[in-house]
Amino acid sequence: MFYSVTFQKIIYLTGIGIIIGAIVGFSSVLGFDLDGSVFVLSMFLSILSVYVTAMYAELYHIREAINKQRKGL
């Protein structure tokens, strides 16, 4: 089944966020003896931070392309 590039990026970034959130969540629940809400919160925050990082990278690439185009004029 083929998806659009944007949907594939969303799925890929969500997977990365879930993996990072699970690692942080498990270590906080097991290592620091916290409850399960910390696990859910860490997964949400890690997915959100992965999305923000990806948006920043995309905007940086767009800015670099605009700067290269302006130098060429």
Order of alpha helices (4+ residues) and beta strands (2+ residues): alpha-alpha
